[in-house]
Amino acid sequence: MRLINSQVSDALVFMRALEIAGDDLSNLPDFGDGLRLTLPPVIPLHSDYKGEGPRAWLVANDFGGYDLTTEEPSNK
């Protein structure tokens, strides 16, 4: 599957925003009084055409960020 330039640009902005948000969160155990939100390990990215499935996915990596892929991640 291919992404057009504007879709790649959008995905890069999302990836950077998630990285910045993660960096801004405190890692102290008492932060949030034990109630934390977690981002999903896979975030599907859809185009603006109704009825079309995901065009790309953001997949959590080991560095606290996300990688971009155009192949649907397996559940293995």
N, C-alpha and C positions, 0 to 999 in steps of 0.2 A: 504494500500500500504506500502511496506517496502523499506527502504533505506539500501544500503550496507555501510560498514564502511567508505570507501573513499568518498561516497556521503555525509554522515553526517559530516565528517571532512571538506569537501569543504563548506558546508552550514554554519558551525560554523565560518570558516574563513571569509566568506562573511558578516555574522552578525557582527562580531567584527570589520571588516573594515568599515562598515556603521556606527557603533557606534563611532568609532574613528573620522571618517570624520565629523559626526554631532557635536561631541564635539569640534572640531577644528574651526568650523564656528562661526563667531561673531554674536551675537544677537543684535548688535547695529542697530537702524533703518536706519542709513545712510550708513551702510555697503552694498556694491553692488549697490549703487545709486538707490535703490528701485527695482532693477531687481534681483530677486532671482530664483533659481531653487529649485524645491521640488521633493522629491522622492515619488513614488507611494505608496499607502497604502498596496498594495499586489504585491509581486514580484514572479512570477512563476520561478521555478528552473527545468530545463530539463536535462535529462541524455544525454550522447553523442551518443545515438542510434537515427539515423534519423527516423523521423516520429512518434516517441513516444511523447506523451503529457507530461505535467509537472509531475514530481515525488513528488515534495514538493513545499511549498510556504513559503515565508517570509512574515509575516503579521505585520504591524506597531503596536507597543504597546503604552501605555500612558506614557512611560518613555523615549521616544526619540530613541528607538531601535526597533528591530524586533524579533518576535517569529517564531519558525519553526513548521510547521504542515505538515502532510502527507495527510490531508483531505482538499479537495478544499474548500476555504472559500466561504460562501454564500454571495449573494449580498443584503441580507436583512438588 
